[in-house]
């Protein structure tokens, strides 16, 4: 369940349009990657201007449905613009996060972080004859990265790749071209036909 530092939230509305004196300067999400569901996800937004409440909404981009929501309206949020809270996400997947900061006069500002959270499937019973150990290798050539599935144990029947920049693939050995340099957390979820699955994540540096 979502929680906050106060018993009841102040009223907030966007009926007044976009706040001209309010800005979301930075948002931290931790952990951005969780190996199993359910997962407790923490949010910290840094807001410039007179903020009275910040809403964090976790959205499944495939369906558009909200899978989690929480608000921060403690004194530290209202006086210093550092707005922290957390919520439990019960399902696996890769999710967008919408951050909405509300100011006075029924105005607000918002932003969306695409593919901000990745959560692996809930742990399933695994017997000694059905273990799956996901792993992969990557070869970087400029901004193009070639990934090779090296999963051991039970042979996977399905692959789900998250390239860490909002893009995904279900190919066994995909190639992905990043738009800009950076360090990306790439995750592979490997599935077998006996309902076993597991997640592995590695850092990939693109120059």
C-alpha positions in Angstrom: 0.0 0.0 0.0 1.2 3.6 -0.6 2.2 5.5 2.4 3.2 9.1 3.3 4.2 11.1 6.3 0.7 12.6 6.9 -2.7 11.1 7.7 -4.5 12.7 4.8 -3.4 14.4 1.6 -4.1 18.1 0.9 -6.5 18.8 -2.0 -4.7 19.0 -5.3 -5.9 19.8 -8.8 -4.7 20.7 -12.3 -7.7 22.8 -13.1 -5.6 25.9 -13.0 -3.3 24.6 -15.9 0.4 24.5 -15.9 2.3 26.1 -13.0 4.7 28.8 -14.3 6.6 28.9 -11.0 7.0 25.1 -10.5 9.6 22.8 -12.0 10.6 19.1 -11.5 14.4 19.3 -11.5 15.3 15.7 -10.8 13.7 12.3 -9.9 15.4 9.3 -8.3 13.8 5.9 -8.4 15.2 3.1 -6.2 15.5 0.3 -7.0 15.1 0.9 -10.8 15.6 -2.9 -11.3 14.1 -5.5 -9.0 14.6 -9.2 -9.7 11.3 -10.4 -8.3 7.7 -9.2 -7.7 6.3 -7.9 -5.5 8.8 -5.0 -5.1 8.9 -1.9 -2.9 9.9 1.0 -5.0 11.1 4.4 -3.6 10.7 7.7 -5.3 12.4 11.1 -4.5 11.5 14.2 -6.5 13.4 17.4 -6.4 11.0 20.3 -7.0 11.8 24.0 -7.6 9.1 26.4 -6.5 6.1 26.3 -4.1 5.0 22.7 -4.1 2.3 21.3 -1.9 2.1 17.7 -3.2 3.9 15.3 -5.6 2.1 12.3 -7.1 4.0 9.3 -8.5 2.0 7.1 -10.8 3.4 3.8 -12.1 1.9 2.8 -15.5 2.1 -0.3 -17.6 2.9 1.1 -21.1 1.4 -2.0 -22.8 -2.1 -1.5 -21.3 -2.0 2.1 -20.0 -3.2 0.8 -16.6 -2.0 2.2 -13.3 -0.2 -0.6 -11.3 0.9 1.6 -8.4 0.5 5.1 -7.0 1.8 7.1 -4.1 2.0 10.8 -2.9 4.5 12.9 -1.0 3.2 15.9 0.9 5.4 16.0 4.1 6.9 19.2 5.5 10.2 18.4 3.9 8.5 18.3 0.5 6.6 21.5 1.0 9.4 23.5 2.6 12.5 22.1 0.8 11.1 20.6 -2.4 12.5 17.1 -1.6 9.5 14.8 -1.9 10.0 11.2 -1.1 7.6 8.2 -0.7 7.3 4.6 -1.9 4.8 1.9 -3.0 4.6 -1.8 -3.6 4.4 -3.0 -7.2 2.9 -6.5 -7.2 3.4 -7.5 -10.9 6.4 -8.1 -13.1 7.2 -6.0 -16.1 8.7 -2.7 -17.3 6.8 0.4 -16.2 6.7 4.1 -16.9 6.5 6.6 -14.0 4.5 9.8 -14.2 5.5 12.5 -11.8 3.0 15.3 -11.1 3.9 18.2 -8.8 0.9 20.4 -7.6 1.2 24.0 -6.7 -1.1 26.7 -5.4 -4.0 28.0 -7.5 -5.0 24.5 -8.7 -2.0 24.3 -11.1 0.5 21.5 -11.7 3.5 20.3 -13.8 4.3 16.8 -14.8 6.8 14.6 -16.6 7.1 10.9 -17.6 10.1 8.7 -17.2 9.9 5.9 -19.8 10.8 2.3 -18.8 11.9 3.7 -15.4 11.2 0.4 -13.5 11.9 -3.2 -14.4 10.6 -6.0 -12.1 11.2 -9.7 -12.7 8.6 -12.4 -12.3 7.7 -13.7 -8.8 9.7 -16.6 -7.6 8.4 -20.0 -8.8 9.1 -23.3 -7.3 12.2 -24.8 -9.0 13.2 -28.5 -8.7 16.7 -29.8 -9.3 15.7 -30.9 -12.9 14.2 -27.6 -13.9 16.7 -24.9 -13.1 17.3 -22.0 -15.6 20.3 -19.8 -15.2 20.0 -16.7 -17.5 23.1 -15.0 -18.8 24.2 -13.1 -21.8 27.2 -11.5 -23.5 27.3 -8.2 -25.4 29.5 -6.8 -28.1 29.6 -3.0 -28.5 30.4 -1.4 -31.9 29.8 2.3 -31.7 26.2 2.7 -30.5 25.2 -0.7 -31.9 25.2 -3.5 -29.4 24.8 -7.2 -30.3 23.5 -9.4 -27.5 24.0 -13.2 -27.3 21.9 -15.4 -25.0 24.2 -17.7 -23.0 21.6 -19.1 -20.6 22.4 -22.5 -19.1 20.4 -25.2 -17.4 17.0 -25.7 -18.9 16.8 -24.4 -22.5 14.7 -21.2 -22.6 11.6 -21.1 -24.8 11.0 -17.4 -24.5 13.2 -14.3 -24.0 12.3 -10.8 -22.8 15.0 -8.1 -23.2 14.9 -4.6 -21.7 17.7 -2.5 -23.2 17.4 0.2 -20.5 16.5 3.0 -22.8 12.8 2.3 -23.2 13.1 -0.3 -26.0 12.6 -4.1 -25.7 12.9 -7.3 -27.7 11.7 -10.9 -27.6 14.4 -12.2 -29.9 16.9 -14.7 -28.6 20.0 -12.8 -29.8 18.9 -9.3 -30.6 20.9 -6.3 -31.9 20.0 -2.9 -30.6 21.2 0.6 -31.6 21.2 3.3 -28.9 20.5 6.9 -29.8 23.2 8.3 -27.4 26.2 7.3 -25.4 25.9 6.3 -21.8 25.7 3.4 -19.4 22.6 1.3 -19.7 21.3 -1.5 -17.4 20.2 -4.3 -19.8 18.0 -7.0 -18.4 17.1 -10.5 -19.8 14.2 -12.5 -18.5 14.5 -16.1 -19.7 11.5 -18.4 -19.6 11.3 -22.2 -19.8 8.3 -24.4 -20.8 7.9 -25.7 -17.2 6.9 -22.3 -15.8 10.4 -21.4 -14.5 11.9 -18.0 -15.3 14.6 -15.8 -14.0 16.0 -12.3 -14.5 19.6 -11.2 -15.0 20.9 -7.6 -15.5 24.2 -6.3 -16.7 25.7 -2.8 -17.4 26.5 -2.0 -21.0 28.6 1.1 -21.7 28.0 2.8 -25.1 30.4 5.5 -26.2 
